[in-house]
Amino acid sequence: MAKKKTPVNESNLAEGAFTGVDEAENFGDRLARYGQAHARSLAMLEHLRGAPEVEATKTAAGLATCGNYLHFREYFTVGKVRLHNATFCKQHLVCPLCAIRRGAKALGAYLTRWQVIQEQRPDLRPYLITLTVKNGEDLDERQTHLTKSLRKLLDRRRNFNAGVARAPWTELCKAEGAVYTLELTNKGNGWHPHCHMIALA
């Protein structure tokens, strides 16, 4: 295994340097965010331990050790603090800590793509769209309802823009492209699945 080199200037750091999340002055906020996510992970762990399903037991086993330790390194010559080593369960659908890390990686990837698109098509503007369904006690039914509705909306957009006969028009037909993610919350009023989408139009 090749030995990692200590970065000596910003050009040697990973491509995520421009996001600013690894700046030394932001380290306290970053730790607080990770701490809150870890507390929510522990709450999810307690919920899973009460579930009788075998899948829940397997998921809980991974969640039990997630975020037990985080090892950071400070590169003081460039004012960066990087996560060097940690334990993660990589179950972003149930683990808030892993969801934060996955979201940060996705943001870095999409941000560079957005910068390229912005140079080629300065006329496009990003719009935040939130699609949701009514809260309910049955998570599987609510999630299925949201994904089927979203799939129907995207199919209608694709068919209308492709010129399929009698394909209905929707507001989403105006979008040149989009990226979206699904989020599930439960704040005591039942499960609330929703979709956050950034559409370029």
Secondary structure by P-SEA (a helix, b strand, c coil): cbbbbccccccccccccccccccccaaaaaaaaaaaaaaaaaaaaaaaaacccaaaaaaaaaacccccbbbbbbccccccccccbbbbcccccccaaaaaaaaaaaaaaaaaaaaaaaaacccbbbbbbbbbccccccaaaaaaaaaaaaaaaaaaaaaaaacccccccccccccccccbbbbbbbccccbbbbbbbbbcc
